[in-house]
């Protein structure tokens, strides 16, 4: 901005006094002050408007960046969802193929007879010599 020192200001006041005279100098000073105030307030309002526009533009830019990031994240999510769906379809095909091969397989000709009674509970065959009879209690467990 314009740099006005005290000496320059004093020189301007003397020139104004000589040119305008002592009667018109106070009126001219008030008019100059009013014009200077209007000029300064206009400049401040223009500066504030420019700053607001810059802030709005910065907010818009940030919003565009956030939207781009959200779109990229959505695209990645869609890719992962497609992979998961494809894996589920593959697993369903494999499972249905396994079930159909098990259903088509012939049944065994002779299935072993299920043991009956206590042998079923212990998991040992009935005629296993290491299995004590059910009504006998081993010694020492009384």
RAJOUR-V99430 format. One record per residue. N is the residue number from 1. PSI is psi in degrees with one decimal (NA if undefined). OMEGA is omega in radians with two decimals (999 if undefined). D_FIRST is the distance of its C-alpha to the first C-alpha in Angstrom with 1 decimal. Layout:
N&PSI&OMEGA&D_FIRST ; N&PSI&OMEGA&D_FIRST
This chain:
1&177.5&-3.12&0.0 ; 2&133.2&-3.12&3.8 ; 3&114.8&-3.13&6.3 ; 4&118.0&3.11&9.4 ; 5&174.1&-3.12&12.5 ; 6&-36.0&3.12&15.8 ; 7&-43.4&3.12&17.4 ; 8&-38.8&3.11&15.1 ; 9&-41.5&3.11&15.3 ; 10&-40.0&3.10&19.1 ; 11&-42.9&3.10&19.3 ; 12&-39.2&3.13&17.8 ; 13&-41.0&3.14&20.3 ; 14&-43.0&3.12&23.2 ; 15&-43.0&3.12&22.5 ; 16&-39.1&3.11&22.4 ; 17&-39.5&-3.14&25.6 ; 18&-43.9&-3.07&27.3 ; 19&-46.6&-3.03&26.4 ; 20&-31.8&-3.08&27.0 ; 21&163.8&-3.06&29.5 ; 22&-22.6&-3.12&30.1 ; 23&-39.3&-3.04&31.5 ; 24&-12.2&-3.08&28.7 ; 25&-45.3&3.12&25.7 ; 26&-38.8&3.12&26.0 ; 27&-43.4&3.13&26.2 ; 28&-38.0&3.12&23.2 ; 29&-42.2&3.10&21.2 ; 30&-43.5&3.13&22.4 ; 31&-43.6&3.12&21.7 ; 32&-40.8&3.11&18.1 ; 33&-42.5&3.12&17.8 ; 34&-45.6&3.12&19.5 ; 35&-41.2&3.13&17.4 ; 36&-40.7&3.09&14.1 ; 37&-44.3&3.12&16.0 ; 38&-43.6&3.12&17.1 ; 39&-44.1&3.14&13.8 ; 40&-42.5&3.14&12.5 ; 41&-37.5&3.07&15.9 ; 42&-43.5&3.11&16.0 ; 43&-41.9&3.12&12.7 ; 44&-40.5&-3.14&14.2 ; 45&-38.7&3.09&17.6 ; 46&-44.7&3.13&16.4 ; 47&-42.1&3.12&14.8 ; 48&-39.3&3.13&18.0 ; 49&-41.9&3.11&20.2 ; 50&-42.1&3.12&18.7 ; 51&-41.0&3.10&19.3 ; 52&-42.9&3.12&22.8 ; 53&-40.3&3.10&23.6 ; 54&-40.6&3.10&22.7 ; 55&-42.3&3.12&24.9 ; 56&-43.1&3.13&27.6 ; 57&-39.2&3.10&27.5 ; 58&-39.8&3.10&27.8 ; 59&-41.1&3.11&30.7 ; 60&-42.0&3.12&32.4 ; 61&-43.8&3.11&32.1 ; 62&-38.1&3.12&33.7 ; 63&-40.3&3.10&36.4 ; 64&-41.9&3.11&37.2 ; 65&-42.1&3.13&37.6 ; 66&-38.9&3.11&39.7 ; 67&-40.1&3.11&41.8 ; 68&-40.9&3.10&42.3 ; 69&-39.2&3.13&43.4 ; 70&-40.1&3.11&45.8 ; 71&-40.2&3.12&47.3 ; 72&-41.8&3.11&47.9 ; 73&-39.0&3.12&49.5 ; 74&-39.3&3.12&51.6 ; 75&-43.7&3.09&52.7 ; 76&-40.4&3.12&53.8 ; 77&-40.6&3.11&55.6 ; 78&-39.5&3.10&57.4 ; 79&-45.5&3.14&58.5 ; 80&-41.0&3.13&59.8 ; 81&-40.9&3.12&61.6 ; 82&-40.8&3.10&63.2 ; 83&-41.3&3.13&64.4 ; 84&-42.8&3.11&65.8 ; 85&-42.5&3.14&67.6 ; 86&-41.7&3.11&69.0 ; 87&-38.5&3.11&70.3 ; 88&-40.2&3.10&71.9 ; 89&-42.9&3.13&73.6 ; 90&-44.3&3.14&74.9 ; 91&-39.2&3.10&76.2 ; 92&-40.4&3.11&77.8 ; 93&-43.5&-3.14&79.5 ; 94&-43.7&-3.14&80.7 ; 95&-42.6&-3.14&82.0 ; 96&-34.3&3.09&83.8 ; 97&-41.4&3.12&85.3 ; 98&-42.0&3.14&86.6 ; 99&-41.2&-3.12&88.1 ; 100&-35.3&3.09&89.8 ; 101&-35.5&3.08&91.3 ; 102&-37.1&-3.14&92.5 ; 103&-33.5&-3.13&94.0 ; 104&-17.5&-3.10&95.7 ; 105&141.3&3.13&97.1 ; 106&147.3&3.13&100.8 ; 107&148.7&3.10&101.8 ; 108&145.8&-3.05&103.7 ; 109&-47.4&-3.14&107.5 ; 110&113.8&3.10&108.5 ; 111&138.4&3.12&106.2 ; 112&143.5&-3.13&107.3 ; 113&140.9&-3.13&108.7 ; 114&133.9&3.09&106.5 ; 115&150.8&-3.11&108.0 ; 116&154.8&3.02&109.2 ; 117&-142.3&-3.00&109.2 ; 118&-28.0&-3.12&108.0 ; 119&-27.9&3.13&107.2 ; 120&-36.3&-3.11&104.4 ; 121&-37.8&-3.08&102.7 ; 122&-20.0&-3.12&103.0 ; 123&7.7&3.12&102.2 ; 124&149.8&3.10&105.4 ; 125&158.2&-3.05&108.4 ; 126&-39.2&-3.06&111.4 ; 127&24.8&3.08&113.8 ; 128&123.3&-3.09&111.6 ; 129&-20.4&-3.13&113.7 ; 130&-12.0&-3.14&110.7 ; 131&120.5&3.12&110.0 ; 132&151.2&3.07&112.1 ; 133&155.1&-3.04&113.9 ; 134&-32.1&-3.09&112.2 ; 135&-10.0&3.09&114.9 ; 136&141.1&3.09&115.2 ; 137&127.1&3.13&112.9 ; 138&153.7&-3.11&112.2 ; 139&147.7&3.10&113.6 ; 140&-2.7&3.13&111.6 ; 141&73.9&-2.97&109.5 ; 142&NA&999&111.5
